[in-house]
Amino acid sequence: QQQVKQSPQSLIVQKGGISIINCAYENTAFDYFPWYQQFPGKGPALLIAIRPDVSEKKEGRFTISFNKSAKQFSLHIMDSQPGDSATYFCAASIPAAGNKLTFGGGTRVLVKP
Amino acid sequence: EADIYQTPRYLVIGTGKKITLECSQTMGHDKMYWYQQDPGMELHLIHYSYGVNSTEKGDLSSESTVSRIRTEHFPLTLESARPSHTSQYLCASSATLGLPNTEAFFGQGTRLTVV
């Protein structure tokens, strides 16, 4: 049972364009939704995270949009740069229950110069 | 840069061998995790620890075992490696709720190949 579904699996965007990655979750007990960025040969690193009490969070060129009623959240990468080429994972957890992350399937983003 | 370290980074080993993957963190985090990741695929939790002498199995069944004798150290052991164990193993840690940061920090991973 895949509790966090992520789409698309891969994405090609031109430099300066917008990358959009979507995730949907099933467990309404989740209350922490991070996005991780992973480069080849490296472990995932936290990019940005949101709690369900806000609908949007922005950090630099990265924005999370959160829709609690639809149980969906998305990552927008504005002004995409070649250095953003990586695999992005959405995740969900319950911090009060151990913060065990349930990950989406990942999106491989390629930003063309 | 997260202060969580995994060794070895790469390991190629024969079937039937016993292996231990090391993971250490210097952040004083009480919670530690092992995730398994096939290339380009999602991460699956295989082991979890709340603190010293506390370990639990994760969502994905694994033949590996773990121990948590010291806060900073969370090794994973395979008693008899098989080709089906070939994968990347990622260790992570996080602080208890209530502290400023619930972020999970990941090590760089151990890529295990069993031949």
Interface residues (C-beta under 8 A of the other chain):
Chain A: Q6 Y32 P34 Y36 G41 K42 G43 P44 A45 L46 A49 T87 F89 P95 A96 G98 N99 K100 L101 T102 F103 G104 G105 G106 R108
Chain B: A2 K31 Y33 Y35 G40 M41 E42 L43 H44 L45 Y48 Y50 G58 D59 L90 A92 S94 L97 T102 E103 A104 F105 F106 G107 Q108 G109
